[in-house]
Amino acid sequence: MTWKKNYSSGKSAAERVEEITKKLEEGIRDIYTSGKFADYLSFMSKFPHYSVNNQILIFCQKPDSSLVCGYRKWQDEFGRNVKKGEKALRILGPRIKKEIDPDTGREEQRIVGFMPLSVFDVSQTEGKELPSLAHRLTADISGFEEMRDAIIKAAPVPVYIEDIPYRDSTNGYFSPTEGKIVVRAGLSEAHTLKTLIHETAHSRLHWDREHDKLKKIPTTQAEIEAESVAYTVCSYYGIDSSDYSFGYVAGWSQKMDTSELMASMNTIQTAAQEIIKTIDAELIRTQEKEACTSLIVIPDQVTEQDFGKSGIEAAIERVEKGPVIGPEERSIGR
Ligand SMILES: [Zn+2]
């Protein structure tokens, strides 16, 4: 099988790890300077469970990846085989050592280094059809109000949607002294959601809570981080984010070294993940409530195809076909 050839290059694991690490550093620089930044963020939102390192490595090797697993996992868990001639994507896995903690006497796991791992994208495999993905329950069944309220739950401060008469050009702001977020009333739905996430990111990442002021970091960096978090979360939920501008990313990143850029990427990913987790939990909670209500109130809407599924699943599917928003009838869902 061709994919195995990668392993027989005569290189030691350490050499391969070094190669991959080098690729990673080039990848980080490339993402920031080549105009691929927005693409990378959309990509990142599809792989919430991977480390930033591995997201970048997969992105550099196969930017159209959508679901990756190891060779065995494809076979054993999904009944799919890697197609002949497909080249493995190389990522890094932790090398874990079990040790007895001398103080507590308990066995602990410690990361002592990294080893090269091979994974394949779903497009490189064939076989049994994939089960429908778990994301069914997220935003693709939500309307604007539901989404807005879920985002507000992710903000650590009160949120007000109101007129901002004294600030002409701003769509919203986070006030570190008053500990609140204000979003301009009357923006389009997509714009309201984006602004909410942007300001939520500022309040979570850049607020020195103890002193009621902003942390000391360059304004450009703070803006890139907030905008990147908003872009990532919006991509995840399929909220139109076409008016984002990352034009200044390249200029700003020229002055940073790779470890600083990496730190920012980690900050963006962690914040985006936490916000998505909060929104998902909130959406699932409200949808389950809605699903139950609709089941109780209008049981005759359960159709024949729904038999065999649990009532809640059937109801959720019905809701899923549901609400459409906006003047252009654009769905907020994915
Ligand atoms: Zn901002």
Residues whose N, C-alpha, C, O or C-beta is under 5 A from the ligand:
A	BS01	ZN	E223 A226
